Amino acid sequence: MAGYTHNKDDHQRRLRRIEGQVRGLQRMVDDDEYCIDILTQISAATRALQAVSVSLLDEHLRHCVSEAITEGGDTAEKKITEASDAIARLVRS
C-alpha cells in the first residue's frame, strides 16, 4: 500500500485544481494576456505543485521509510537513499 493512500482523494483534488490552473495559463497565452500576469499564475501553479510534492514526501517518510527502517538492513538503506535523492530533486527544482 502506498504511503499516501489515506490522503489520495485530497491529492487528486489538489492535482485537478493545478490542472485547471495550467489550462487557465494556456487560455491566457491564447488571449495574449499581459506577460507579468501569466508569470504570476505560473508561480502560483509551481507553488501548488511543490506543496503536493512536499506532502507526498512527508507521507513517504512517515510510511514507507519508517517501515523500511523497522525492517532494517538493505531495505532501510535503499529507502533512505531513495528519499534523499527525492529531496535533492525537489531542492533543485
C-alpha positions in Angstrom: 0.0 0.0 0.0 1.3 3.5 -0.9 2.0 5.8 2.0 -0.4 8.4 0.5 -3.4 6.1 0.1 -5.3 7.6 3.1 -4.9 11.1 1.5 -5.4 10.0 -2.1 -8.7 12.0 -2.6 -7.0 15.2 -1.3 -4.0 14.7 -3.6 -6.3 14.1 -6.6 -8.4 17.2 -5.8 -5.3 19.3 -5.5 -3.8 17.9 -8.7 -7.1 18.6 -10.6 -7.0 22.2 -9.3 -3.4 22.5 -10.6 -4.5 21.0 -13.9 -7.2 23.7 -14.1 -4.6 26.4 -13.4 -2.4 25.1 -16.3 -5.4 25.1 -18.6 -6.0 28.7 -17.5 -2.4 29.5 -18.4 -3.0 28.2 -21.9 -6.0 30.4 -22.3 -4.1 33.4 -21.0 -1.4 32.8 -23.7 -4.1 32.3 -26.3 -5.8 35.5 -25.3 -2.5 37.4 -25.3 -2.7 38.4 -21.6 -0.1 40.6 -20.0 3.1 38.6 -19.6 3.5 39.5 -15.9 0.0 38.2 -15.2 0.9 34.9 -16.8 4.2 34.7 -14.9 2.3 35.3 -11.6 -0.1 32.4 -12.4 2.9 30.2 -13.4 4.4 30.9 -10.0 1.1 30.0 -8.2 0.9 26.7 -10.1 4.5 25.9 -9.3 3.9 26.6 -5.6 0.9 24.3 -5.7 2.9 21.5 -7.3 5.6 22.0 -4.7 3.1 21.7 -1.9 1.8 18.4 -3.3 5.4 17.2 -3.6 6.2 18.1 0.0 3.0 16.4 1.2 3.8 13.2 -0.7 7.4 13.3 0.5 6.2 13.6 4.1 3.9 10.7 3.7 6.6 8.6 2.1 8.9 9.3 5.0 6.3 8.6 7.6 5.1 5.4 6.0 7.5 3.8 3.5 10.8 4.9 5.0 9.8 4.3 8.6 8.6 0.8 7.8 11.9 0.1 6.0 13.9 1.3 9.0 11.9 -1.0 11.2 12.9 -3.9 8.8 16.5 -2.7 8.8 19.2 -3.9 6.6 19.5 -3.2 2.8 15.8 -2.3 2.6 16.3 0.6 5.0 19.4 1.8 3.3 17.6 1.7 -0.1 14.6 3.6 1.2 16.8 6.3 2.9 18.8 6.7 -0.3 15.7 6.9 -2.4 14.2 9.6 0.0 17.5 11.6 -0.1 17.5 11.5 -3.8 13.9 12.7 -4.0 14.7 15.5 -1.6 17.6 16.5 -3.8 15.4 16.6 -6.9 12.9 18.8 -5.1 15.5 21.2 -3.9 17.0 21.5 -7.4 13.6 22.2 -9.0 
